[in-house]
């Protein structure tokens, strides 16, 4: 598949990639959007987002990203999912960047936006793989919560996604233990969530604590929580363990792009002269906002270094990157 000259290929259909697709297509770029699994990214796993601009009563991540898909398609973006990118040729051929797909196809375009996000982290506990999908979940939507309604559950994590999940599950009648390694949930969580969690009668916040053991038959039945302050471990019933402990950037398929030691992609002002190859001297410019060490390749959302890990921030980055895409295409020689 070969795209037309004024073209952009977006890899990853989470909020950042979807926003880039909406703005790219609406502004006249031949826009192709790819995702290896399905649209929505991690945001689709959020049961309820209440601090997204314009939705005072909140909405689910699935609803928000579903609407964004329709909007991108309305403007003419081409969507392929599941469709996995496995390699990006960073040496331009006739001013085109080439993406290689899992099935052997290639896509050529003037610019590429990487919005592949990050993959969920798991705890290194015995039987963790056994219980994935059988009591351990990385999302708290209607699908996962259905089998836990009214039963005790445990949520792990100290950021917004964990707080949103705890409130959602408590609202369905479950007694929720929110397990946080840090000393205070306010360190990484929005204030509106902190205030609600602290007063909710069915939520118990357990700071400086960790889940250290899993038990059950075919399905998870019990977890052990270790309180590091009291140096004590207590088993408790658990029909669902919801894990929100961060993620690793989905960048293993990329080579030749400057990243941090942890794999997150450096962009624009984060790049130093040593990151920039001779192509930049030919162009006579520095990287544009969200541009990587490779001219015409951009990174937005959770995959780039220093991202805010917020849906609104990701959509803003995706939209803003398209302005840089237009400028980059105009400077190609």
Secondary structure, DSSP 8 states (H G I E B T S, - for coil): -B--SSEEEEE--SHHHHHHHHHHHHTT-EEEEEESS-TTGGGGG-S-B-SSTT-TT-B-HHHHHHHHHHHHHHTT-EEEES--EEEEEEEEETTEEEEEETTS-EEEESEEEE---EEE-----TTHHHHBTTTEES--SHHHHGGGTTS-EEEE-SSHHHHHHHHHHHHTT--EEEE-SSS-GGGTS-HHHHHHHHH-TTEEEE-SEEEEEEEESSSEEEEEEEETTTTEEEEEE-SEEEE---EEES-TT--SS-B-TTS-B--GGG--GGG--THHHHHTS---TTB-SSTTEEE-GGGBTT----HHHHHHHHHHHHHHHHHHHHH--
